[in-house]
Amino acid sequence: MPLLGSNTADKIIVDRRKPHRNSDVARAVRKTRDHLSRQPGNLSFERDLLKLHARAMARVALAIPIMILTIGAVGLYAGIQDEMLAWMVIALAGYAVLALVARRADSTDTARLDVSKTKRNFLVAHFLSGIGWAYFAVVGCAACQADQFTIIKGLVLLLAIAATALIASLLRGALATTFAVPVAAYALLAVNRWTPLEFLVTGLLVASLPFFAYVAGSMNRAALTLLSFRSEKDALIAEVDTAKAMSDEARRRAEEANLAKSRFLASMSHELRTPLNAILGFSEVMGSEVLGPMENKNYREYAKDIHTSGQHLLDLINEILDLSRIEAGRYQLNEEAVDAASIVEDCCHLMELKARAKDIRIVQRFEAHLPRLLADERAVRQIALNLLSNAVKFATPGTDVLVRVGWTAGGGQYISVKDGGPGIPEDEIPVVLSAFGQGSIAIKSAEQGTGLGLPIVQGLIALHGGEFELHSKLREGTEAIAIFPPSRVMEALAPLPTKRKTGTGRA
């Protein structure tokens, strides 16, 4: 049902009576703004990058040491004893320092991470790990052929460069810091020997360093983009959560205000109707001159105007109170077996005079032998009268209002009223179905109503467990259908079985 609370109450989103909710909303707003301010170069953004780099280095802490041990085992098998052992110790020590720095940065809280110090520690650790590769570049093998061993060392360095480019791409300068000295040492050794094959491998290795540095830079930019997208996603989620919290609070307050209003109006039925009945009664007595004639004719006209206005006000109050009782759940159905077709027929007779005055013909088409409904007769009558009143009000003079009562496809019964009026635009149907809602055609019409007829029909049919449908197109008229569910239909009961009379001595 639509809410009838004031717009002012709906706009006051923050509940001052519940400070904890206000603080939660404010905290969420601050968090959202912090996320939205995260851009590359921001301190918080740099901390996130360092944390990701530390986590990556910690996860692959055993990958490169295993490669070092494998290469060392092959070297020992080839006859390189002392130099290979020394290289393994130096290289493992360098990567142990790098793993220690990574684990310390990973265990530190992001908010307490010192960006400049942590970045400096990482670069120093990468440089120390590169010393081992520089020592490997100058290792010699007396038992091996010089050209073959040089090529093998170049391929190993190339593999190490590629692996480091993938692993350490989140930290700018890590690749160059690690392998600038090893590549320089390898190139210096190759230049001293000056063999074509060593020169070719040296050129390939020297060219691979800026190439993999470019690849690492591209991966770094991709990581920055992904991290930025993740931050924006987190910010949007926080913003949506904040908006949802504020919307829930506003809806809760609107529902509370609407329920309080409905309860108030439902409880004010007697207080409002009693003085109006007195006004109607006394004004009718005065207008009819029951207690004696009035000397001034204007007084008689005033009494009639008072009676007419009071009757209009009473009808309006009755509609408001009916809708309020429905919304507050205080409308009690007096269920009994009713004939929907007969009730609708009576309502058509009541509206006949008004329809003739507008040159409108009411056409009735009722299916025969419809069983009774288990429903509230007053509610069914009000549903039919409201639908007929709207149809006659907006129907074009000279057209027909088609009233039908019959079976639904699911076994229920329906009441349909279709007019030949100007129709309702599709986007205005929700407005028309809301309390006090009126379409643009109704506003321009000379006969303006309160906008409560259809909402009351919706509420009454919902109390019966049914549905209400409104179909309309511009310049094609409007059809309103009130549908009662099959559970409300009372089928004719079969006759009770009778016992067959039997002769004496026979079962």
ABEGO torsion letter per residue (X at the ends): XBBABBAAAAABABBAABAAAAAAAAAAAAAAAAAAABBBGBAAAAAAAAAAAAAAAAAAAAAAAAAAAAAAAAAAAAGBAAAAAAAAAAAAAAAAAAAAAAAAAAABBAAABBAAAAAAAAAAAAAAAAAAAAAAAABBBAABBAAAAAAAAAAAAAAAAAAAAAAAAABBGAAAAAAAAAAAAAAAAAAAAGBAAAAAAAAAAAAAAAAAAAAAAAAAAAAAAAAAAAAAAAAAAAAAAAAAAAAAAAAAAAAAAAAAAAAAAAAAAAAAAAAAAAAAAAAAAAAAGAAEBBABAAAAAAAAAAAAAAAAAAAAAAAAAAAAAAAAGABBBBBBBBBAAAAAAAAAAAAAAAAAAAGBBBBBBBBBGBBBBBBBAAAAAAAAAAAAAAAAAABBBGBBBBBBBBBBAAGBBBBBBBBABAEBBAAAAAAAABBGBBBAAAAABABBBAGAAAAAAAAAAAAAGBBBBBBBBBGAEBBBBBBBBAAABBBBBBBBBBBBBBBBGBX
